[in-house]
Amino acid sequence: MLGAHSSLLRKALDYYAKEAQYALAEIQKLYKVEAHIRQHSLDAEDTVHYRLKHSEPIIAAFFSWIYEQRQRPGLLPKDPLSKALAYAYERHHEFKDLPNACASEHRY
């Protein structure tokens, strides 16, 4: 799922480099959380706690930023950034459920 968001945002780099770079940096933070979980071989319960503490604030801030970006008056629906933001925003429930939903998988 994270890879799909990254792919769409890379396409937006040509038009909205600053915004796309910010979004990619936030997604990279989530990958780092997952790397820590793997490196420390956390069990399911510790994985959930770690994700709640470290991933949840990143996800909340990311979707607040997405909402703000989508309110920009000059952002047209066919713009690559607009498409990437819409794609991510439509899946915000999936993202917000990740810390608990994937505990048995130990990864996003």
Chimera marker file (.cmm) of the C-alpha trace (Angstrom):
<marker_set name="trace">
<marker id="1" x="0.000" y="0.000" z="0.000" r="1" g="1" b="0" radius="0.5"/>
<marker id="2" x="2.751" y="2.462" z="0.839" r="1" g="1" b="0" radius="0.5"/>
<marker id="3" x="4.439" y="1.707" z="-2.459" r="1" g="1" b="0" radius="0.5"/>
<marker id="4" x="1.343" y="2.712" z="-4.429" r="1" g="1" b="0" radius="0.5"/>
<marker id="5" x="1.253" y="6.080" z="-2.668" r="1" g="1" b="0" radius="0.5"/>
<marker id="6" x="4.940" y="6.590" z="-3.350" r="1" g="1" b="0" radius="0.5"/>
<marker id="7" x="4.525" y="5.776" z="-7.035" r="1" g="1" b="0" radius="0.5"/>
<marker id="8" x="1.718" y="8.299" z="-7.521" r="1" g="1" b="0" radius="0.5"/>
<marker id="9" x="3.603" y="10.973" z="-5.635" r="1" g="1" b="0" radius="0.5"/>
<marker id="10" x="6.724" y="10.461" z="-7.735" r="1" g="1" b="0" radius="0.5"/>
<marker id="11" x="4.646" y="11.268" z="-10.828" r="1" g="1" b="0" radius="0.5"/>
<marker id="12" x="3.608" y="14.528" z="-9.169" r="1" g="1" b="0" radius="0.5"/>
<marker id="13" x="7.242" y="15.549" z="-8.587" r="1" g="1" b="0" radius="0.5"/>
<marker id="14" x="7.477" y="17.229" z="-11.992" r="1" g="1" b="0" radius="0.5"/>
<marker id="15" x="4.676" y="19.640" z="-11.144" r="1" g="1" b="0" radius="0.5"/>
<marker id="16" x="4.658" y="19.972" z="-7.359" r="1" g="1" b="0" radius="0.5"/>
<marker id="17" x="8.139" y="19.046" z="-6.191" r="1" g="1" b="0" radius="0.5"/>
<marker id="18" x="7.900" y="20.606" z="-2.727" r="1" g="1" b="0" radius="0.5"/>
<marker id="19" x="4.586" y="18.939" z="-1.888" r="1" g="1" b="0" radius="0.5"/>
<marker id="20" x="5.563" y="15.567" z="-3.299" r="1" g="1" b="0" radius="0.5"/>
<marker id="21" x="8.884" y="15.598" z="-1.466" r="1" g="1" b="0" radius="0.5"/>
<marker id="22" x="7.079" y="16.299" z="1.808" r="1" g="1" b="0" radius="0.5"/>
<marker id="23" x="4.650" y="13.420" z="1.228" r="1" g="1" b="0" radius="0.5"/>
<marker id="24" x="7.449" y="11.029" z="0.281" r="1" g="1" b="0" radius="0.5"/>
<marker id="25" x="9.373" y="12.027" z="3.412" r="1" g="1" b="0" radius="0.5"/>
<marker id="26" x="6.334" y="11.225" z="5.571" r="1" g="1" b="0" radius="0.5"/>
<marker id="27" x="5.906" y="7.847" z="3.884" r="1" g="1" b="0" radius="0.5"/>
<marker id="28" x="9.617" y="7.188" z="4.412" r="1" g="1" b="0" radius="0.5"/>
<marker id="29" x="9.082" y="7.755" z="8.144" r="1" g="1" b="0" radius="0.5"/>
<marker id="30" x="6.546" y="4.914" z="8.125" r="1" g="1" b="0" radius="0.5"/>
<marker id="31" x="9.039" y="2.640" z="6.378" r="1" g="1" b="0" radius="0.5"/>
<marker id="32" x="11.558" y="3.466" z="9.123" r="1" g="1" b="0" radius="0.5"/>
<marker id="33" x="9.039" y="2.459" z="11.786" r="1" g="1" b="0" radius="0.5"/>
<marker id="34" x="8.608" y="-0.869" z="10.017" r="1" g="1" b="0" radius="0.5"/>
<marker id="35" x="12.355" y="-1.320" z="9.692" r="1" g="1" b="0" radius="0.5"/>
<marker id="36" x="12.733" y="-0.823" z="13.442" r="1" g="1" b="0" radius="0.5"/>
<marker id="37" x="10.041" y="-3.446" z="14.095" r="1" g="1" b="0" radius="0.5"/>
<marker id="38" x="11.812" y="-5.960" z="11.837" r="1" g="1" b="0" radius="0.5"/>
<marker id="39" x="15.300" y="-5.186" z="13.177" r="1" g="1" b="0" radius="0.5"/>
<marker id="40" x="14.155" y="-5.707" z="16.757" r="1" g="1" b="0" radius="0.5"/>
<marker id="41" x="11.924" y="-8.709" z="15.955" r="1" g="1" b="0" radius="0.5"/>
<marker id="42" x="9.046" y="-7.275" z="17.965" r="1" g="1" b="0" radius="0.5"/>
<marker id="43" x="6.224" y="-9.661" z="18.803" r="1" g="1" b="0" radius="0.5"/>
<marker id="44" x="2.639" y="-8.864" z="17.764" r="1" g="1" b="0" radius="0.5"/>
<marker id="45" x="1.730" y="-6.984" z="20.937" r="1" g="1" b="0" radius="0.5"/>
<marker id="46" x="4.916" y="-4.911" z="20.948" r="1" g="1" b="0" radius="0.5"/>
<marker id="47" x="4.445" y="-4.230" z="17.234" r="1" g="1" b="0" radius="0.5"/>
<marker id="48" x="0.981" y="-2.782" z="17.859" r="1" g="1" b="0" radius="0.5"/>
<marker id="49" x="2.258" y="-0.609" z="20.726" r="1" g="1" b="0" radius="0.5"/>
<marker id="50" x="5.238" y="0.596" z="18.720" r="1" g="1" b="0" radius="0.5"/>
<marker id="51" x="3.081" y="1.429" z="15.719" r="1" g="1" b="0" radius="0.5"/>
<marker id="52" x="0.535" y="3.241" z="17.860" r="1" g="1" b="0" radius="0.5"/>
<marker id="53" x="3.270" y="5.332" z="19.420" r="1" g="1" b="0" radius="0.5"/>
<marker id="54" x="5.320" y="6.013" z="16.285" r="1" g="1" b="0" radius="0.5"/>
<marker id="55" x="3.160" y="5.478" z="13.181" r="1" g="1" b="0" radius="0.5"/>
<marker id="56" x="-0.140" y="6.892" z="14.342" r="1" g="1" b="0" radius="0.5"/>
<marker id="57" x="1.134" y="10.480" z="14.807" r="1" g="1" b="0" radius="0.5"/>
<marker id="58" x="2.797" y="10.365" z="11.369" r="1" g="1" b="0" radius="0.5"/>
<marker id="59" x="-0.399" y="9.094" z="9.761" r="1" g="1" b="0" radius="0.5"/>
<marker id="60" x="-2.554" y="11.716" z="11.508" r="1" g="1" b="0" radius="0.5"/>
<marker id="61" x="-0.258" y="14.564" z="10.453" r="1" g="1" b="0" radius="0.5"/>
<marker id="62" x="0.006" y="13.205" z="6.915" r="1" g="1" b="0" radius="0.5"/>
<marker id="63" x="-3.759" y="13.075" z="6.422" r="1" g="1" b="0" radius="0.5"/>
<marker id="64" x="-4.221" y="16.527" z="7.933" r="1" g="1" b="0" radius="0.5"/>
<marker id="65" x="-1.693" y="17.785" z="5.408" r="1" g="1" b="0" radius="0.5"/>
<marker id="66" x="-3.478" y="15.926" z="2.586" r="1" g="1" b="0" radius="0.5"/>
<marker id="67" x="-6.781" y="17.519" z="3.580" r="1" g="1" b="0" radius="0.5"/>
<marker id="68" x="-5.184" y="20.981" z="3.611" r="1" g="1" b="0" radius="0.5"/>
<marker id="69" x="-3.574" y="20.415" z="0.218" r="1" g="1" b="0" radius="0.5"/>
<marker id="70" x="-6.859" y="19.290" z="-1.312" r="1" g="1" b="0" radius="0.5"/>
<marker id="71" x="-8.453" y="22.590" z="-0.239" r="1" g="1" b="0" radius="0.5"/>
<marker id="72" x="-6.031" y="24.657" z="-2.325" r="1" g="1" b="0" radius="0.5"/>
<marker id="73" x="-8.050" y="26.713" z="-4.803" r="1" g="1" b="0" radius="0.5"/>
<marker id="74" x="-5.541" y="26.368" z="-7.656" r="1" g="1" b="0" radius="0.5"/>
<marker id="75" x="-5.258" y="22.579" z="-7.500" r="1" g="1" b="0" radius="0.5"/>
<marker id="76" x="-7.184" y="21.174" z="-10.446" r="1" g="1" b="0" radius="0.5"/>
<marker id="77" x="-8.694" y="17.661" z="-10.374" r="1" g="1" b="0" radius="0.5"/>
<marker id="78" x="-6.549" y="16.459" z="-13.306" r="1" g="1" b="0" radius="0.5"/>
<marker id="79" x="-3.251" y="17.605" z="-11.789" r="1" g="1" b="0" radius="0.5"/>
<marker id="80" x="-0.982" y="14.670" z="-10.874" r="1" g="1" b="0" radius="0.5"/>
<marker id="81" x="-0.739" y="15.927" z="-7.290" r="1" g="1" b="0" radius="0.5"/>
<marker id="82" x="-4.512" y="16.200" z="-7.036" r="1" g="1" b="0" radius="0.5"/>
<marker id="83" x="-4.863" y="12.604" z="-8.227" r="1" g="1" b="0" radius="0.5"/>
<marker id="84" x="-2.240" y="11.380" z="-5.753" r="1" g="1" b="0" radius="0.5"/>
<marker id="85" x="-3.868" y="13.273" z="-2.888" r="1" g="1" b="0" radius="0.5"/>
<marker id="86" x="-7.322" y="11.959" z="-3.795" r="1" g="1" b="0" radius="0.5"/>
<marker id="87" x="-5.998" y="8.393" z="-4.024" r="1" g="1" b="0" radius="0.5"/>
<marker id="88" x="-4.386" y="8.642" z="-0.595" r="1" g="1" b="0" radius="0.5"/>
<marker id="89" x="-7.308" y="10.432" z="1.020" r="1" g="1" b="0" radius="0.5"/>
<marker id="90" x="-9.814" y="7.854" z="-0.238" r="1" g="1" b="0" radius="0.5"/>
<marker id="91" x="-7.785" y="5.207" z="1.606" r="1" g="1" b="0" radius="0.5"/>
<marker id="92" x="-7.317" y="7.062" z="4.878" r="1" g="1" b="0" radius="0.5"/>
<marker id="93" x="-9.331" y="4.478" z="6.818" r="1" g="1" b="0" radius="0.5"/>
<marker id="94" x="-7.013" y="1.717" z="5.620" r="1" g="1" b="0" radius="0.5"/>
<marker id="95" x="-4.003" y="3.742" z="6.733" r="1" g="1" b="0" radius="0.5"/>
<marker id="96" x="-5.497" y="4.633" z="10.109" r="1" g="1" b="0" radius="0.5"/>
<marker id="97" x="-6.321" y="0.971" z="10.831" r="1" g="1" b="0" radius="0.5"/>
<marker id="98" x="-2.823" y="-0.256" z="9.993" r="1" g="1" b="0" radius="0.5"/>
<marker id="99" x="-1.269" y="-0.117" z="13.479" r="1" g="1" b="0" radius="0.5"/>
<marker id="100" x="-3.791" y="-2.653" z="14.809" r="1" g="1" b="0" radius="0.5"/>
<marker id="101" x="-4.826" y="-4.537" z="11.681" r="1" g="1" b="0" radius="0.5"/>
<marker id="102" x="-1.398" y="-5.790" z="10.681" r="1" g="1" b="0" radius="0.5"/>
<marker id="103" x="0.015" y="-6.875" z="14.014" r="1" g="1" b="0" radius="0.5"/>
<marker id="104" x="0.134" y="-10.519" z="12.946" r="1" g="1" b="0" radius="0.5"/>
<marker id="105" x="2.019" y="-9.575" z="9.770" r="1" g="1" b="0" radius="0.5"/>
<marker id="106" x="4.592" y="-7.343" z="11.544" r="1" g="1" b="0" radius="0.5"/>
<marker id="107" x="4.665" y="-5.030" z="8.526" r="1" g="1" b="0" radius="0.5"/>
<marker id="108" x="2.552" y="-2.645" z="6.478" r="1" g="1" b="0" radius="0.5"/>
<link id1="1" id2="2" r="1" g="1" b="0" radius="0.2"/>
<link id1="2" id2="3" r="1" g="1" b="0" radius="0.2"/>
<link id1="3" id2="4" r="1" g="1" b="0" radius="0.2"/>
<link id1="4" id2="5" r="1" g="1" b="0" radius="0.2"/>
<link id1="5" id2="6" r="1" g="1" b="0" radius="0.2"/>
<link id1="6" id2="7" r="1" g="1" b="0" radius="0.2"/>
<link id1="7" id2="8" r="1" g="1" b="0" radius="0.2"/>
<link id1="8" id2="9" r="1" g="1" b="0" radius="0.2"/>
<link id1="9" id2="10" r="1" g="1" b="0" radius="0.2"/>
<link id1="10" id2="11" r="1" g="1" b="0" radius="0.2"/>
<link id1="11" id2="12" r="1" g="1" b="0" radius="0.2"/>
<link id1="12" id2="13" r="1" g="1" b="0" radius="0.2"/>
<link id1="13" id2="14" r="1" g="1" b="0" radius="0.2"/>
<link id1="14" id2="15" r="1" g="1" b="0" radius="0.2"/>
<link id1="15" id2="16" r="1" g="1" b="0" radius="0.2"/>
<link id1="16" id2="17" r="1" g="1" b="0" radius="0.2"/>
<link id1="17" id2="18" r="1" g="1" b="0" radius="0.2"/>
<link id1="18" id2="19" r="1" g="1" b="0" radius="0.2"/>
<link id1="19" id2="20" r="1" g="1" b="0" radius="0.2"/>
<link id1="20" id2="21" r="1" g="1" b="0" radius="0.2"/>
<link id1="21" id2="22" r="1" g="1" b="0" radius="0.2"/>
<link id1="22" id2="23" r="1" g="1" b="0" radius="0.2"/>
<link id1="23" id2="24" r="1" g="1" b="0" radius="0.2"/>
<link id1="24" id2="25" r="1" g="1" b="0" radius="0.2"/>
<link id1="25" id2="26" r="1" g="1" b="0" radius="0.2"/>
<link id1="26" id2="27" r="1" g="1" b="0" radius="0.2"/>
<link id1="27" id2="28" r="1" g="1" b="0" radius="0.2"/>
<link id1="28" id2="29" r="1" g="1" b="0" radius="0.2"/>
<link id1="29" id2="30" r="1" g="1" b="0" radius="0.2"/>
<link id1="30" id2="31" r="1" g="1" b="0" radius="0.2"/>
<link id1="31" id2="32" r="1" g="1" b="0" radius="0.2"/>
<link id1="32" id2="33" r="1" g="1" b="0" radius="0.2"/>
<link id1="33" id2="34" r="1" g="1" b="0" radius="0.2"/>
<link id1="34" id2="35" r="1" g="1" b="0" radius="0.2"/>
<link id1="35" id2="36" r="1" g="1" b="0" radius="0.2"/>
<link id1="36" id2="37" r="1" g="1" b="0" radius="0.2"/>
<link id1="37" id2="38" r="1" g="1" b="0" radius="0.2"/>
<link id1="38" id2="39" r="1" g="1" b="0" radius="0.2"/>
<link id1="39" id2="40" r="1" g="1" b="0" radius="0.2"/>
<link id1="40" id2="41" r="1" g="1" b="0" radius="0.2"/>
<link id1="41" id2="42" r="1" g="1" b="0" radius="0.2"/>
<link id1="42" id2="43" r="1" g="1" b="0" radius="0.2"/>
<link id1="43" id2="44" r="1" g="1" b="0" radius="0.2"/>
<link id1="44" id2="45" r="1" g="1" b="0" radius="0.2"/>
<link id1="45" id2="46" r="1" g="1" b="0" radius="0.2"/>
<link id1="46" id2="47" r="1" g="1" b="0" radius="0.2"/>
<link id1="47" id2="48" r="1" g="1" b="0" radius="0.2"/>
<link id1="48" id2="49" r="1" g="1" b="0" radius="0.2"/>
<link id1="49" id2="50" r="1" g="1" b="0" radius="0.2"/>
<link id1="50" id2="51" r="1" g="1" b="0" radius="0.2"/>
<link id1="51" id2="52" r="1" g="1" b="0" radius="0.2"/>
<link id1="52" id2="53" r="1" g="1" b="0" radius="0.2"/>
<link id1="53" id2="54" r="1" g="1" b="0" radius="0.2"/>
<link id1="54" id2="55" r="1" g="1" b="0" radius="0.2"/>
<link id1="55" id2="56" r="1" g="1" b="0" radius="0.2"/>
<link id1="56" id2="57" r="1" g="1" b="0" radius="0.2"/>
<link id1="57" id2="58" r="1" g="1" b="0" radius="0.2"/>
<link id1="58" id2="59" r="1" g="1" b="0" radius="0.2"/>
<link id1="59" id2="60" r="1" g="1" b="0" radius="0.2"/>
<link id1="60" id2="61" r="1" g="1" b="0" radius="0.2"/>
<link id1="61" id2="62" r="1" g="1" b="0" radius="0.2"/>
<link id1="62" id2="63" r="1" g="1" b="0" radius="0.2"/>
<link id1="63" id2="64" r="1" g="1" b="0" radius="0.2"/>
<link id1="64" id2="65" r="1" g="1" b="0" radius="0.2"/>
<link id1="65" id2="66" r="1" g="1" b="0" radius="0.2"/>
<link id1="66" id2="67" r="1" g="1" b="0" radius="0.2"/>
<link id1="67" id2="68" r="1" g="1" b="0" radius="0.2"/>
<link id1="68" id2="69" r="1" g="1" b="0" radius="0.2"/>
<link id1="69" id2="70" r="1" g="1" b="0" radius="0.2"/>
<link id1="70" id2="71" r="1" g="1" b="0" radius="0.2"/>
<link id1="71" id2="72" r="1" g="1" b="0" radius="0.2"/>
<link id1="72" id2="73" r="1" g="1" b="0" radius="0.2"/>
<link id1="73" id2="74" r="1" g="1" b="0" radius="0.2"/>
<link id1="74" id2="75" r="1" g="1" b="0" radius="0.2"/>
<link id1="75" id2="76" r="1" g="1" b="0" radius="0.2"/>
<link id1="76" id2="77" r="1" g="1" b="0" radius="0.2"/>
<link id1="77" id2="78" r="1" g="1" b="0" radius="0.2"/>
<link id1="78" id2="79" r="1" g="1" b="0" radius="0.2"/>
<link id1="79" id2="80" r="1" g="1" b="0" radius="0.2"/>
<link id1="80" id2="81" r="1" g="1" b="0" radius="0.2"/>
<link id1="81" id2="82" r="1" g="1" b="0" radius="0.2"/>
<link id1="82" id2="83" r="1" g="1" b="0" radius="0.2"/>
<link id1="83" id2="84" r="1" g="1" b="0" radius="0.2"/>
<link id1="84" id2="85" r="1" g="1" b="0" radius="0.2"/>
<link id1="85" id2="86" r="1" g="1" b="0" radius="0.2"/>
<link id1="86" id2="87" r="1" g="1" b="0" radius="0.2"/>
<link id1="87" id2="88" r="1" g="1" b="0" radius="0.2"/>
<link id1="88" id2="89" r="1" g="1" b="0" radius="0.2"/>
<link id1="89" id2="90" r="1" g="1" b="0" radius="0.2"/>
<link id1="90" id2="91" r="1" g="1" b="0" radius="0.2"/>
<link id1="91" id2="92" r="1" g="1" b="0" radius="0.2"/>
<link id1="92" id2="93" r="1" g="1" b="0" radius="0.2"/>
<link id1="93" id2="94" r="1" g="1" b="0" radius="0.2"/>
<link id1="94" id2="95" r="1" g="1" b="0" radius="0.2"/>
<link id1="95" id2="96" r="1" g="1" b="0" radius="0.2"/>
<link id1="96" id2="97" r="1" g="1" b="0" radius="0.2"/>
<link id1="97" id2="98" r="1" g="1" b="0" radius="0.2"/>
<link id1="98" id2="99" r="1" g="1" b="0" radius="0.2"/>
<link id1="99" id2="100" r="1" g="1" b="0" radius="0.2"/>
<link id1="100" id2="101" r="1" g="1" b="0" radius="0.2"/>
<link id1="101" id2="102" r="1" g="1" b="0" radius="0.2"/>
<link id1="102" id2="103" r="1" g="1" b="0" radius="0.2"/>
<link id1="103" id2="104" r="1" g="1" b="0" radius="0.2"/>
<link id1="104" id2="105" r="1" g="1" b="0" radius="0.2"/>
<link id1="105" id2="106" r="1" g="1" b="0" radius="0.2"/>
<link id1="106" id2="107" r="1" g="1" b="0" radius="0.2"/>
<link id1="107" id2="108" r="1" g="1" b="0" radius="0.2"/>
</marker_set>
